[in-house]
């Protein structure tokens, strides 16, 4: 301070500056403290939310795992018998075919989008010996289960190309090495060559022979073979066991009526059986020689 009471300018400047800067510094300190507290709060919030997001991620992984579908199926054979076992293929063959179908489509890798019915239809078309096919997905497991039912032969057709099993629709199932017991046998003299998976005989012809076989079995008369003559498209011959003659049928007539006429004629003749044929192709008539 100068003499005479004058104020020292330098002292006044620093004093005013100190007084002026103090609130500003306190404000900055408060801002730093607030920012520090906000950062700590943010870190605590993230830390507390981390378990939640871990659970969400784990749940998503579990859902994806449950919905994921394997392309390696399990094969279950239904309805296998000693007859169908003669042309049943190895389960590895059916499994490989199913794997190929599932692996060839991206949508087949999910339980939600997999075309199970389409896969079943493709398998049935690929393997004619399959009567029914169903593809099932277990609730927990990721491995599909394929249930296949093997078709039972309704007829064994003997040709110059070998013996083939036919289903009730007249479709050739497979070639067989031996003739199963209790299955009607048809000797085809037309020279045709059955192809597995394709129609060989009309379903009406198969049904006709099954009806005749049922009628004669009920009458306790054993059938040896049926015969399709090569020169008569609508004729079906049948030879009884231990008999030299054949019974001639018309495939365009009713099998039950014709069988009834044949059985009545045989009963009427008694021990005097025909030596060559018994013809019931004309409705209401029976001719024999």
Backbone as JSON, one array per atom type, in Angstrom:
{
  "sequence": "XXXXXXXXXXXXXXXXXXXXXXXXXXXXXXXXXXXXXXXXXXXXXXXXXXXXXXXXXXXXXXXXXXXXXXXXXXXXXXXXXXXXXXXXXXXXXXXXXXXXXXXXXXXXXXXXXXXXXXXXXXXXXXXXXXXXXXXXXXXXXXXXXXXXXXXXXXXXXXXXXXXXXXXXXXXXXXXXXXXXXXXXXXXXXXXXXXXXXXXXXXXXXXXXXXXXXXXXXXXXXXXXXXXXXXXXXXXXXXXXXXXXXXXXXXXXXXXXXXXXXXXXXXXXXXXXXXXXXXXXXXXXXXXXX",
  "N": [[0.85, -1.19, 0.0], [0.54, 2.19, -0.82], [1.84, 5.33, 0.33], [-0.18, 7.82, 1.93], [-2.59, 6.55, 1.74], [-3.24, 5.38, -0.72], [-4.21, 2.69, -2.87], [-2.49, -0.31, -3.6], [-2.03, -1.24, -6.85], [-1.23, -3.76, -7.93], [-1.57, -5.58, -5.83], [-4.3, -5.4, -5.53], [-5.17, -6.52, -7.93], [-4.38, -9.2, -7.83], [-5.74, -9.96, -5.6], [-8.43, -9.62, -6.33], [-8.47, -11.43, -8.43], [-8.04, -13.85, -7.12], [-10.31, -13.99, -5.58], [-12.21, -14.09, -7.57], [-11.58, -16.44, -9.06], [-12.02, -18.51, -7.32], [-14.78, -19.47, -7.03], [-15.07, -20.54, -9.59], [-13.22, -22.62, -9.68], [-14.27, -24.26, -7.75], [-16.62, -24.93, -9.0], [-15.67, -26.41, -11.18], [-14.51, -28.49, -9.79], [-16.75, -29.66, -8.67], [-18.03, -30.51, -11.01], [-16.16, -32.39, -11.91], [-16.32, -34.23, -9.84], [-19.0, -34.99, -10.15], [-18.9, -36.11, -12.71], [-17.19, -38.23, -12.18], [-18.75, -39.66, -10.38], [-20.9, -40.28, -12.08], [-19.59, -41.92, -13.96], [-18.85, -44.04, -12.31], [-21.39, -44.91, -11.59], [-22.34, -45.71, -14.1], [-20.59, -47.82, -14.67], [-21.27, -49.53, -12.6], [-23.91, -50.05, -13.35], [-23.59, -51.37, -15.83], [-22.18, -53.57, -14.9], [-24.07, -54.76, -13.25], [-26.01, -55.42, -15.17], [-24.78, -57.31, -16.73], [-25.02, -60.14, -15.97], [-27.69, -60.54, -16.72], [-27.7, -60.23, -19.55], [-26.01, -62.3, -20.16], [-27.6, -64.46, -19.46], [-29.63, -64.1, -21.33], [-28.22, -64.56, -23.73], [-27.46, -67.22, -23.27], [-29.97, -68.42, -23.24], [-30.77, -68.03, -25.89], [-28.89, -69.61, -27.22], [-29.62, -72.12, -26.24], [-32.21, -72.37, -27.29], [-31.65, -72.4, -30.04], [-30.17, -74.75, -30.14], [-32.09, -76.64, -29.42], [-33.87, -76.41, -31.56], [-32.34, -77.14, -33.68], [-31.74, -79.55, -36.24], [-30.56, -82.76, -36.8], [-28.94, -84.47, -39.53], [-28.58, -87.12, -39.56], [-30.37, -89.85, -39.39], [-32.42, -92.04, -37.34], [-33.41, -95.31, -37.94], [-36.39, -97.09, -37.81], [-37.87, -100.16, -38.22], [-41.03, -101.29, -39.1], [-43.5, -103.81, -38.89], [-42.12, -105.99, -39.93], [-41.75, -109.14, -41.4], [-41.24, -112.71, -41.91], [-41.57, -113.05, -44.61], [-41.38, -110.47, -45.82], [-38.83, -109.95, -45.05], [-37.22, -111.11, -46.9], [-36.8, -109.35, -48.96], [-36.21, -107.02, -47.72], [-34.15, -104.23, -47.3], [-30.9, -103.3, -45.98], [-30.86, -101.41, -42.95], [-29.01, -99.41, -43.0], [-28.96, -98.6, -45.63], [-31.44, -97.29, -45.99], [-31.05, -95.28, -44.1], [-28.88, -93.86, -45.18], [-30.04, -92.85, -47.52], [-32.03, -91.19, -46.43], [-30.41, -89.37, -45.05], [-29.12, -88.14, -47.21], [-31.29, -86.82, -48.42], [-32.07, -85.01, -46.39], [-29.72, -83.54, -45.96], [-29.41, -82.23, -48.34], [-30.98, -80.0, -48.37], [-31.26, -76.74, -47.09], [-33.25, -75.9, -45.37], [-33.9, -78.17, -44.02], [-32.37, -78.41, -41.79], [-33.5, -77.4, -39.58], [-35.95, -77.84, -37.05], [-38.28, -76.49, -37.34], [-38.6, -75.72, -40.0], [-38.17, -77.98, -41.56], [-39.08, -80.24, -44.12], [-40.88, -82.72, -43.5], [-42.9, -84.43, -44.45], [-42.45, -84.33, -47.2], [-39.94, -85.53, -47.32], [-40.6, -88.11, -46.48], [-42.29, -88.91, -48.58], [-40.48, -88.92, -50.7], [-38.73, -90.96, -49.94], [-40.46, -93.16, -50.01], [-41.06, -93.23, -52.72], [-38.58, -93.81, -53.73], [-37.96, -96.32, -52.72], [-39.67, -99.0, -53.49], [-40.52, -101.14, -51.94], [-41.44, -100.19, -49.58], [-44.23, -99.74, -47.64], [-45.44, -97.79, -45.99], [-44.19, -94.64, -44.81], [-42.92, -92.63, -42.25], [-41.66, -89.69, -40.92], [-40.36, -88.56, -37.96], [-39.84, -86.11, -35.38], [-38.19, -86.0, -32.39], [-39.04, -84.42, -29.24], [-37.0, -83.48, -27.57], [-34.56, -84.61, -28.43], [-32.22, -84.18, -31.17], [-32.08, -85.79, -33.32], [-33.63, -87.11, -36.11], [-36.3, -89.5, -36.42], [-37.08, -92.22, -38.39], [-39.78, -94.02, -39.38], [-40.44, -96.97, -40.97], [-42.57, -98.99, -42.85], [-42.69, -102.18, -44.06], [-43.89, -103.39, -47.13], [-46.19, -106.04, -47.53], [-46.1, -108.89, -49.6], [-48.61, -109.41, -52.0], [-48.76, -111.12, -54.0], [-46.82, -113.47, -55.82], [-45.06, -113.33, -58.72], [-44.06, -115.37, -61.33], [-41.7, -115.27, -63.79], [-39.88, -115.46, -66.92], [-37.73, -114.0, -66.34], [-37.25, -114.17, -63.69], [-38.4, -114.41, -60.23], [-40.8, -112.28, -58.75], [-41.97, -110.14, -56.17], [-45.17, -108.77, -55.74], [-47.2, -106.0, -54.79], [-50.47, -105.16, -53.42], [-51.39, -103.31, -55.2], [-50.39, -104.09, -57.58], [-47.83, -103.36, -58.15], [-44.42, -103.98, -58.7], [-42.39, -105.13, -56.12], [-39.85, -106.21, -55.33], [-37.21, -108.4, -56.43], [-37.31, -111.83, -55.68], [-35.71, -114.64, -54.21], [-36.8, -117.04, -53.42], [-40.0, -118.66, -53.15], [-42.36, -117.48, -50.98], [-44.28, -119.14, -48.47], [-47.87, -119.54, -48.39], [-48.52, -117.42, -50.03], [-50.09, -116.34, -52.93], [-49.21, -117.67, -56.15], [-48.31, -116.64, -59.35], [-47.96, -117.68, -62.61], [-46.58, -116.15, -65.22], [-47.01, -116.16, -68.56], [-46.58, -114.37, -70.53], [-44.14, -113.23, -71.04], [-43.23, -110.89, -69.96], [-41.2, -108.44, -68.16], [-40.82, -107.72, -64.93], [-40.25, -104.63, -63.19], [-38.86, -103.31, -60.35], [-40.73, -101.08, -58.41], [-42.38, -100.23, -60.41], [-45.56, -100.4, -62.13], [-46.88, -103.56, -62.74], [-48.99, -105.39, -62.98], [-52.54, -104.86, -63.31], [-54.31, -103.5, -60.52], [-56.81, -104.57, -60.17], [-56.59, -107.13, -61.21], [-54.89, -108.39, -59.38], [-56.52, -108.23, -57.12], [-58.61, -109.85, -57.99], [-57.43, -112.42, -58.12], [-56.82, -112.74, -55.4], [-59.36, -112.85, -54.31], [-60.37, -115.22, -55.46], [-58.54, -117.05, -54.38], [-59.17, -116.81, -51.67], [-61.82, -117.8, -51.65], [-61.5, -120.52, -52.42], [-59.76, -121.43, -50.46], [-61.4, -121.18, -48.23], [-63.15, -123.2, -48.87], [-61.6, -125.3, -48.37], [-59.8, -126.19, -50.3], [-56.8, -126.52, -51.82], [-54.75, -124.27, -53.66], [-52.59, -124.54, -56.42], [-51.15, -122.98, -58.52], [-51.67, -119.81, -60.23], [-52.28, -118.9, -63.64], [-51.3, -116.86, -66.3], [-52.23, -116.85, -69.48], [-50.46, -116.49, -72.57], [-51.74, -115.91, -74.93], [-54.28, -114.95, -74.51], [-55.71, -112.22, -73.36], [-57.63, -111.57, -71.36], [-58.03, -113.79, -69.9], [-57.69, -115.91, -67.1], [-56.11, -118.6, -65.69], [-56.35, -121.28, -63.34], [-54.77, -123.66, -61.32], [-55.48, -126.38, -59.31], [-54.09, -127.88, -56.34], [-52.59, -131.04, -56.73], [-54.05, -131.67, -59.0], [-54.88, -132.26, -62.43], [-56.21, -130.69, -64.27], [-57.18, -127.36, -65.39], [-58.79, -124.41, -64.18], [-60.69, -122.1, -65.85], [-60.94, -118.64, -65.92], [-62.71, -115.53, -66.42], [-61.38, -112.42, -66.46], [-62.84, -110.11, -66.6], [-65.23, -110.54, -65.46], [-67.18, -111.23, -62.46], [-65.3, -112.25, -59.71], [-66.12, -113.67, -57.43], [-68.59, -114.8, -58.19], [-67.82, -116.45, -60.34], [-66.03, -118.2, -59.05], [-67.78, -119.4, -57.28], [-69.38, -120.83, -59.1], [-67.49, -122.6, -60.13], [-66.75, -124.1, -57.85], [-69.21, -125.25, -57.24], [-69.61, -126.86, -59.47], [-67.45, -128.65, -59.27], [-68.16, -129.91, -56.92], [-70.52, -131.1, -57.73], [-69.62, -132.91, -59.67], [-68.17, -134.66, -58.16], [-66.24, -137.47, -57.64], [-65.58, -137.66, -60.27], [-63.63, -135.92, -61.72], [-62.75, -133.19, -63.95], [-60.64, -133.78, -66.81], [-59.1, -132.1, -68.37], [-59.93, -129.29, -68.49], [-61.91, -126.82, -66.69], [-64.29, -124.62, -67.44], [-65.46, -121.5, -66.62], [-66.03, -119.06, -67.7], [-68.21, -118.01, -69.05], [-71.02, -116.31, -67.96], [-73.23, -117.91, -65.72], [-72.85, -120.39, -66.82], [-71.04, -123.5, -67.09], [-68.4, -125.23, -68.36], [-66.74, -128.22, -69.07], [-64.05, -130.56, -69.52]],
  "CA": [[0.0, 0.0, 0.0], [1.32, 3.39, -0.93], [1.61, 6.36, 1.3], [-1.34, 8.68, 1.68], [-3.81, 5.72, 1.64], [-3.52, 4.85, -2.08], [-4.23, 1.23, -2.98], [-1.5, -0.89, -4.51], [-2.76, -1.88, -7.96], [-0.87, -5.19, -8.07], [-2.23, -6.35, -4.76], [-5.73, -5.42, -5.81], [-5.42, -7.43, -9.05], [-4.27, -10.59, -7.37], [-6.82, -10.23, -4.65], [-9.68, -9.8, -7.11], [-8.38, -12.68, -9.2], [-8.23, -14.99, -6.21], [-11.73, -14.05, -5.18], [-13.02, -14.43, -8.77], [-11.29, -17.81, -9.49], [-12.42, -19.52, -6.32], [-16.04, -20.16, -7.4], [-14.88, -21.3, -10.82], [-12.53, -23.86, -9.34], [-15.22, -25.13, -7.03], [-17.56, -25.47, -10.0], [-14.98, -27.45, -11.91], [-14.36, -29.64, -8.9], [-18.05, -30.33, -8.57], [-18.26, -31.2, -12.27], [-15.32, -33.59, -11.93], [-16.91, -35.21, -8.91], [-20.23, -35.52, -10.76], [-18.53, -37.0, -13.8], [-16.65, -39.44, -11.57], [-19.88, -40.44, -9.85], [-21.65, -40.84, -13.22], [-18.81, -43.03, -14.49], [-19.0, -45.17, -11.39], [-22.77, -45.42, -11.71], [-22.43, -46.41, -15.38], [-19.89, -49.1, -14.54], [-22.08, -50.4, -11.75], [-25.09, -50.46, -14.13], [-23.15, -52.4, -16.77], [-21.82, -54.77, -14.14], [-25.3, -55.41, -12.78], [-26.76, -55.92, -16.33], [-24.04, -58.37, -17.39], [-25.64, -61.47, -15.8], [-28.94, -60.61, -17.48], [-27.4, -60.47, -20.95], [-25.47, -63.65, -20.24], [-28.75, -65.36, -19.45], [-30.31, -63.97, -22.63], [-27.4, -65.27, -24.7], [-27.55, -68.65, -23.0], [-31.3, -68.85, -23.66], [-30.77, -68.08, -27.35], [-28.11, -70.79, -27.61], [-30.43, -73.3, -25.91], [-33.31, -72.46, -28.27], [-31.07, -72.83, -31.32], [-29.78, -76.16, -30.01], [-33.31, -77.46, -29.42], [-34.49, -76.35, -32.88], [-31.43, -77.7, -34.7], [-32.1, -80.91, -36.64], [-29.46, -83.53, -37.37], [-29.24, -85.14, -40.8], [-28.3, -88.54, -39.37], [-31.6, -90.35, -38.79], [-32.54, -93.38, -36.75], [-34.39, -96.07, -38.72], [-37.17, -98.11, -37.12], [-38.63, -100.98, -39.17], [-42.31, -101.72, -38.54], [-44.21, -104.81, -39.69], [-41.22, -106.93, -40.59], [-42.12, -110.55, -41.3], [-40.3, -113.6, -42.58], [-41.73, -112.87, -46.04], [-40.82, -109.18, -46.23], [-37.39, -109.95, -44.76], [-36.48, -111.6, -48.06], [-36.42, -108.22, -49.82], [-35.91, -105.84, -46.9], [-32.76, -103.8, -47.41], [-30.25, -102.95, -44.73], [-31.27, -100.1, -42.42], [-27.99, -98.43, -43.4], [-29.34, -98.09, -46.95], [-32.51, -96.31, -45.77], [-30.47, -94.16, -43.35], [-28.07, -93.08, -46.11], [-30.95, -92.13, -48.41], [-32.64, -90.12, -45.65], [-29.36, -88.37, -44.81], [-28.91, -87.39, -48.46], [-32.43, -85.93, -48.62], [-32.04, -83.94, -45.4], [-28.52, -82.72, -46.13], [-29.47, -81.49, -49.61], [-31.83, -78.82, -48.21], [-30.9, -75.92, -45.93], [-34.39, -75.83, -44.45], [-34.02, -79.41, -43.28], [-31.53, -78.37, -40.6], [-34.29, -76.83, -38.48], [-37.19, -78.57, -36.78], [-39.42, -75.65, -37.72], [-38.72, -75.59, -41.46], [-37.91, -79.25, -42.24], [-40.22, -80.82, -44.85], [-40.89, -84.13, -43.12], [-43.79, -85.17, -45.36], [-41.77, -84.45, -48.48], [-38.88, -86.53, -47.16], [-41.26, -89.42, -46.44], [-42.75, -89.24, -49.93], [-39.3, -89.21, -51.54], [-38.24, -92.29, -49.56], [-41.41, -94.17, -50.49], [-40.91, -93.32, -54.17], [-37.27, -94.39, -54.03], [-37.94, -97.72, -52.33], [-41.04, -99.51, -53.69], [-40.9, -102.13, -50.93], [-41.96, -99.51, -48.4], [-45.68, -99.51, -47.68], [-45.67, -96.49, -45.36], [-43.0, -93.99, -44.26], [-43.21, -91.47, -41.42], [-40.48, -89.07, -40.32], [-40.76, -87.92, -36.71], [-38.79, -85.36, -34.68], [-38.39, -86.02, -30.94], [-39.13, -83.09, -28.65], [-35.73, -83.08, -26.96], [-33.43, -85.04, -29.26], [-32.05, -83.52, -32.47], [-31.94, -86.82, -34.34], [-34.94, -87.53, -36.62], [-36.6, -90.93, -36.4], [-37.83, -92.62, -39.59], [-40.51, -95.28, -39.23], [-40.76, -97.53, -42.28], [-43.36, -100.22, -42.83], [-42.41, -102.96, -45.26], [-45.1, -103.92, -47.77], [-46.3, -107.49, -47.6], [-46.45, -109.27, -50.98], [-49.93, -109.96, -52.24], [-48.64, -112.07, -55.1], [-45.49, -113.74, -56.38], [-45.18, -113.59, -60.14], [-42.93, -116.11, -61.89], [-41.46, -114.95, -65.19], [-38.61, -115.98, -67.45], [-36.68, -113.12, -65.82], [-37.12, -114.4, -62.27], [-39.59, -114.29, -59.39], [-40.94, -110.94, -58.18], [-43.08, -109.91, -55.25], [-46.04, -107.66, -56.11], [-48.11, -105.58, -53.73], [-51.88, -105.24, -53.78], [-51.63, -102.41, -56.32], [-49.79, -104.65, -58.78], [-46.5, -102.79, -58.33], [-43.35, -104.91, -58.34], [-41.64, -104.68, -54.95], [-38.44, -106.62, -55.44], [-37.0, -109.77, -56.89], [-37.14, -112.76, -54.56], [-35.02, -115.87, -54.59], [-37.66, -118.19, -53.13], [-41.43, -118.35, -53.09], [-42.84, -117.62, -49.61], [-45.5, -119.94, -48.29], [-49.15, -118.86, -48.16], [-48.66, -116.27, -50.92], [-50.46, -116.85, -54.26], [-48.16, -117.66, -57.17], [-48.82, -116.46, -60.71], [-47.03, -117.97, -63.69], [-46.88, -115.24, -66.32], [-46.5, -116.69, -69.82], [-46.53, -113.3, -71.54], [-42.75, -112.86, -71.3], [-42.94, -109.57, -69.4], [-40.09, -108.33, -67.2], [-41.16, -106.76, -63.88], [-39.23, -103.69, -62.73], [-39.23, -102.83, -59.02], [-41.21, -99.7, -58.34], [-43.29, -99.93, -61.52], [-46.77, -101.21, -62.24], [-46.73, -104.73, -63.59], [-50.34, -105.91, -63.2], [-53.6, -104.0, -62.77], [-54.71, -103.84, -59.15], [-58.01, -105.4, -60.25], [-56.16, -108.52, -61.45], [-54.4, -108.9, -58.09], [-57.7, -108.41, -56.25], [-59.34, -111.0, -58.53], [-56.76, -113.64, -57.66], [-56.96, -112.84, -53.95], [-60.73, -113.29, -54.03], [-60.44, -116.64, -55.81], [-57.76, -117.8, -53.38], [-59.94, -116.82, -50.42], [-62.98, -118.68, -51.82], [-61.09, -121.93, -52.44], [-59.21, -121.74, -49.13], [-62.54, -121.37, -47.35], [-63.73, -124.5, -49.22], [-60.57, -126.29, -48.03], [-59.18, -126.7, -51.52], [-55.52, -125.83, -51.98], [-54.41, -123.82, -55.01], [-51.19, -124.7, -56.78], [-50.7, -121.75, -59.16], [-52.47, -119.12, -61.23], [-51.55, -118.82, -64.91], [-51.74, -115.86, -67.28], [-51.86, -117.34, -70.82], [-49.88, -115.46, -73.42], [-52.56, -115.64, -76.11], [-55.64, -114.56, -74.11], [-55.45, -111.14, -72.4], [-58.61, -111.48, -70.28], [-58.2, -115.12, -69.3], [-56.85, -116.31, -65.97], [-56.27, -120.01, -65.37], [-55.93, -121.67, -62.0], [-54.59, -125.1, -61.16], [-55.56, -126.82, -57.93], [-53.04, -128.82, -55.93], [-52.85, -132.46, -57.02], [-55.05, -131.77, -60.06], [-54.29, -132.13, -63.77], [-56.97, -129.75, -65.08], [-57.15, -125.96, -65.0], [-60.09, -123.7, -64.14], [-60.54, -120.91, -66.67], [-61.73, -117.49, -65.45], [-62.75, -114.3, -67.2], [-60.99, -111.34, -65.56], [-63.79, -109.01, -66.68], [-66.44, -110.92, -64.73], [-67.07, -111.19, -61.0], [-64.5, -113.38, -59.23], [-66.89, -114.46, -56.47], [-69.59, -115.58, -58.94], [-67.14, -117.5, -61.1], [-65.51, -119.19, -58.1], [-68.93, -120.17, -56.79], [-69.78, -121.77, -60.16], [-66.46, -123.63, -60.23], [-66.85, -124.97, -56.68], [-70.45, -126.02, -57.36], [-69.41, -127.88, -60.5], [-66.56, -129.67, -58.7], [-68.95, -130.67, -55.94], [-71.48, -131.9, -58.48], [-68.92, -134.01, -60.36], [-67.7, -135.63, -57.16], [-64.95, -138.09, -57.97], [-65.35, -137.61, -61.72], [-63.06, -134.6, -61.98], [-62.35, -132.96, -65.35], [-59.29, -134.22, -67.15], [-58.38, -131.05, -69.08], [-60.25, -127.93, -68.02], [-63.25, -126.44, -66.22], [-64.41, -123.26, -67.95], [-66.59, -120.76, -66.04], [-65.93, -117.69, -68.21], [-69.52, -117.54, -69.49], [-71.89, -116.2, -66.78], [-74.31, -118.88, -65.6], [-72.5, -121.63, -67.52], [-69.79, -124.17, -66.71], [-68.03, -126.24, -69.35], [-65.56, -128.98, -68.62], [-63.62, -131.67, -70.38]],
  "C": [[0.89, 1.23, 0.0], [0.96, 4.37, 0.17], [0.4, 7.18, 0.9], [-2.59, 7.89, 1.47], [-4.12, 5.21, 0.28], [-3.38, 3.34, -2.1], [-3.19, 0.78, -3.99], [-2.22, -1.64, -5.62], [-2.46, -3.36, -8.08], [-1.55, -6.03, -7.04], [-3.71, -6.46, -5.04], [-6.03, -6.41, -6.91], [-5.41, -8.86, -8.59], [-5.37, -10.94, -6.4], [-8.12, -10.48, -5.37], [-9.65, -11.11, -7.89], [-8.6, -13.88, -8.32], [-9.67, -15.15, -5.82], [-12.59, -14.51, -6.35], [-12.83, -15.89, -9.17], [-11.78, -18.86, -8.53], [-13.74, -20.2, -6.68], [-15.9, -21.02, -8.65], [-14.21, -22.63, -10.54], [-13.46, -24.83, -8.62], [-16.22, -25.75, -8.0], [-16.93, -26.6, -10.8], [-14.8, -28.7, -11.07], [-15.67, -30.41, -8.78], [-18.38, -31.11, -9.86], [-17.44, -32.49, -12.36], [-15.87, -34.67, -11.0], [-18.16, -35.83, -9.5], [-19.92, -36.5, -11.88], [-17.98, -38.32, -13.26], [-17.77, -40.32, -11.03], [-20.71, -41.07, -10.97], [-20.92, -42.02, -13.84], [-18.92, -44.26, -13.61], [-20.38, -45.78, -11.47], [-22.93, -46.23, -12.99], [-21.76, -47.79, -15.31], [-20.68, -50.08, -13.68], [-23.31, -50.91, -12.49], [-24.73, -51.56, -15.11], [-22.82, -53.7, -16.06], [-23.06, -55.51, -13.67], [-26.11, -55.99, -13.93], [-26.07, -57.09, -17.01], [-24.64, -59.75, -17.17], [-26.93, -61.63, -16.6], [-28.67, -60.94, -18.94], [-26.75, -61.84, -21.16], [-26.58, -64.69, -20.28], [-29.5, -65.32, -20.78], [-29.53, -64.73, -23.71], [-27.48, -66.77, -24.53], [-28.9, -69.2, -23.45], [-31.38, -68.98, -25.18], [-30.02, -69.32, -27.85], [-28.91, -72.07, -27.36], [-31.56, -73.49, -26.91], [-32.79, -72.95, -29.61], [-30.68, -74.3, -31.28], [-31.0, -77.07, -30.05], [-33.91, -77.53, -30.81], [-33.61, -76.94, -33.97], [-31.77, -79.16, -34.96], [-30.9, -81.58, -37.3], [-29.9, -84.16, -38.69], [-28.92, -86.63, -40.74], [-29.48, -89.19, -38.65], [-31.43, -91.72, -38.12], [-33.67, -94.1, -37.48], [-35.06, -97.12, -37.84], [-38.04, -98.85, -38.13], [-39.88, -101.51, -38.47], [-42.92, -102.77, -39.46], [-43.32, -105.77, -40.42], [-41.67, -108.36, -40.34], [-41.08, -111.4, -42.02], [-40.38, -113.46, -44.09], [-41.06, -111.58, -46.5], [-39.32, -109.12, -45.97], [-36.58, -110.42, -45.96], [-36.08, -110.47, -49.0], [-36.22, -106.93, -49.04], [-34.44, -105.49, -47.02], [-32.2, -103.47, -46.03], [-30.72, -101.57, -44.27], [-30.26, -99.02, -42.78], [-28.32, -97.82, -44.76], [-30.42, -97.01, -46.81], [-31.97, -95.08, -45.03], [-29.65, -93.26, -44.28], [-28.96, -92.26, -47.06], [-31.62, -90.97, -47.68], [-31.65, -89.01, -45.38], [-29.14, -87.51, -46.05], [-30.05, -86.4, -48.68], [-32.4, -84.75, -47.66], [-30.86, -82.99, -45.62], [-28.58, -81.86, -47.39], [-30.31, -80.22, -49.51], [-31.43, -78.06, -46.95], [-32.02, -75.9, -44.91], [-34.54, -77.09, -43.61], [-33.17, -79.44, -42.02], [-32.25, -77.76, -39.41], [-35.57, -77.63, -38.31], [-38.41, -77.8, -37.27], [-39.67, -75.69, -39.22], [-38.53, -76.89, -42.22], [-39.19, -79.8, -42.88], [-40.25, -82.33, -44.59], [-41.75, -84.96, -44.07], [-43.14, -85.36, -46.73], [-40.65, -85.47, -48.44], [-39.47, -87.93, -47.16], [-41.72, -89.85, -47.83], [-41.58, -89.62, -50.84], [-38.75, -90.59, -51.23], [-39.15, -93.38, -50.1], [-41.3, -94.34, -52.0], [-39.59, -93.99, -54.55], [-37.21, -95.88, -53.74], [-39.35, -98.29, -52.43], [-41.47, -100.52, -52.65], [-41.46, -101.51, -49.66], [-43.45, -99.24, -48.57], [-46.02, -98.14, -47.12], [-44.35, -95.97, -44.79], [-43.46, -92.78, -43.46], [-41.92, -90.98, -40.79], [-40.93, -88.26, -39.12], [-39.56, -87.22, -36.09], [-39.07, -85.41, -33.19], [-38.37, -84.6, -30.38], [-37.79, -82.6, -28.15], [-34.56, -83.41, -27.87], [-33.4, -84.29, -30.59], [-31.97, -84.52, -33.61], [-33.31, -87.28, -34.83], [-35.07, -89.05, -36.59], [-37.49, -91.25, -37.6], [-38.45, -93.99, -39.34], [-40.89, -95.77, -40.62], [-41.51, -98.85, -42.09], [-43.15, -100.95, -44.15], [-43.7, -103.55, -45.82], [-45.05, -105.44, -47.8], [-46.72, -107.88, -49.02], [-47.85, -109.87, -51.04], [-49.88, -111.06, -53.28], [-47.17, -112.24, -55.45], [-45.67, -114.11, -57.84], [-43.9, -114.25, -60.63], [-42.83, -115.81, -63.38], [-40.17, -115.6, -65.66], [-37.43, -115.15, -66.95], [-36.48, -113.28, -64.31], [-38.44, -114.24, -61.54], [-39.61, -112.91, -58.72], [-42.15, -110.89, -57.25], [-43.85, -108.68, -55.7], [-46.92, -107.29, -54.94], [-49.54, -105.6, -54.25], [-52.24, -104.31, -54.94], [-51.07, -102.93, -57.62], [-48.42, -104.09, -59.1], [-45.45, -103.8, -57.88], [-42.53, -104.34, -57.19], [-40.16, -104.97, -55.09], [-38.39, -108.03, -55.99], [-36.73, -110.66, -55.69], [-36.51, -114.04, -55.07], [-35.88, -117.11, -54.39], [-39.1, -117.71, -53.04], [-41.92, -118.55, -51.66], [-44.12, -118.45, -49.56], [-46.71, -119.04, -48.05], [-49.29, -117.57, -48.96], [-49.0, -116.81, -52.31], [-49.34, -116.68, -55.28], [-48.82, -117.57, -58.54], [-47.7, -116.75, -61.71], [-47.43, -117.12, -64.89], [-46.2, -115.76, -67.59], [-46.36, -115.62, -70.91], [-45.11, -112.88, -71.88], [-42.37, -111.5, -70.77], [-41.82, -109.62, -68.37], [-40.46, -107.29, -66.14], [-39.96, -105.88, -63.51], [-39.67, -103.13, -61.38], [-39.6, -101.35, -59.03], [-42.18, -99.33, -59.43], [-44.47, -100.89, -61.54], [-46.53, -102.37, -63.2], [-48.08, -105.35, -63.94], [-51.35, -104.89, -62.71], [-53.98, -104.45, -61.35], [-55.95, -104.73, -59.15], [-57.65, -106.87, -60.48], [-55.65, -109.15, -60.16], [-55.57, -109.16, -57.16], [-58.52, -109.62, -56.7], [-58.73, -112.3, -58.01], [-56.88, -113.83, -56.14], [-58.35, -113.31, -53.57], [-60.9, -114.77, -54.33], [-59.72, -117.49, -54.77], [-58.52, -117.89, -52.06], [-61.11, -117.81, -50.52], [-62.57, -120.15, -51.76], [-60.45, -122.34, -51.12], [-60.33, -121.99, -48.14], [-63.22, -122.71, -47.62], [-62.74, -125.63, -48.99], [-60.01, -126.99, -49.27], [-57.93, -125.86, -51.8], [-55.26, -125.49, -53.45], [-52.92, -124.03, -55.25], [-50.65, -123.4, -57.37], [-51.84, -121.13, -59.97], [-51.61, -119.01, -62.49], [-52.17, -117.73, -65.77], [-51.31, -116.34, -68.66], [-51.37, -116.2, -71.69], [-50.79, -115.05, -74.56], [-53.98, -115.21, -75.77], [-55.55, -113.5, -73.01], [-56.4, -111.09, -71.22], [-58.85, -112.81, -69.59], [-57.21, -115.32, -68.15], [-57.14, -117.77, -65.67], [-55.77, -120.28, -63.96], [-55.83, -123.19, -61.93], [-54.62, -125.42, -59.67], [-54.41, -127.77, -57.62], [-53.5, -130.25, -56.22], [-53.95, -132.64, -58.07], [-54.38, -131.54, -61.41], [-54.98, -131.07, -64.61], [-56.8, -128.31, -64.55], [-58.57, -125.41, -65.0], [-59.88, -122.37, -64.85], [-61.51, -119.82, -66.21], [-61.69, -116.36, -66.48], [-62.48, -113.13, -66.24], [-61.97, -110.16, -65.59], [-65.11, -109.32, -65.98], [-66.16, -110.91, -63.22], [-66.35, -112.44, -60.49], [-65.29, -114.27, -58.28], [-67.91, -115.36, -57.18], [-68.94, -116.74, -59.69], [-66.58, -118.58, -60.19], [-66.64, -120.04, -57.54], [-69.37, -121.2, -57.81], [-68.77, -122.91, -60.27], [-66.56, -124.61, -59.07], [-68.11, -125.84, -56.75], [-70.3, -127.14, -58.39], [-68.52, -129.01, -59.98], [-67.31, -130.54, -57.7], [-69.94, -131.59, -56.66], [-70.82, -133.11, -59.15], [-68.42, -135.07, -59.38], [-66.33, -136.16, -57.54], [-64.63, -138.02, -59.44], [-64.84, -136.23, -62.1], [-62.73, -134.43, -63.45], [-60.92, -133.41, -65.59], [-58.45, -133.12, -67.8], [-58.65, -129.66, -68.53], [-61.67, -127.88, -67.47], [-63.39, -124.95, -66.52], [-65.65, -122.59, -67.37], [-66.6, -119.31, -66.54], [-67.26, -117.12, -68.68], [-70.44, -117.49, -68.27], [-73.04, -117.21, -66.82], [-74.04, -120.21, -66.28], [-71.2, -122.18, -66.99], [-69.54, -125.27, -67.72], [-66.78, -126.96, -68.84], [-65.28, -130.1, -69.61], [-62.68, -132.55, -69.59]]
}
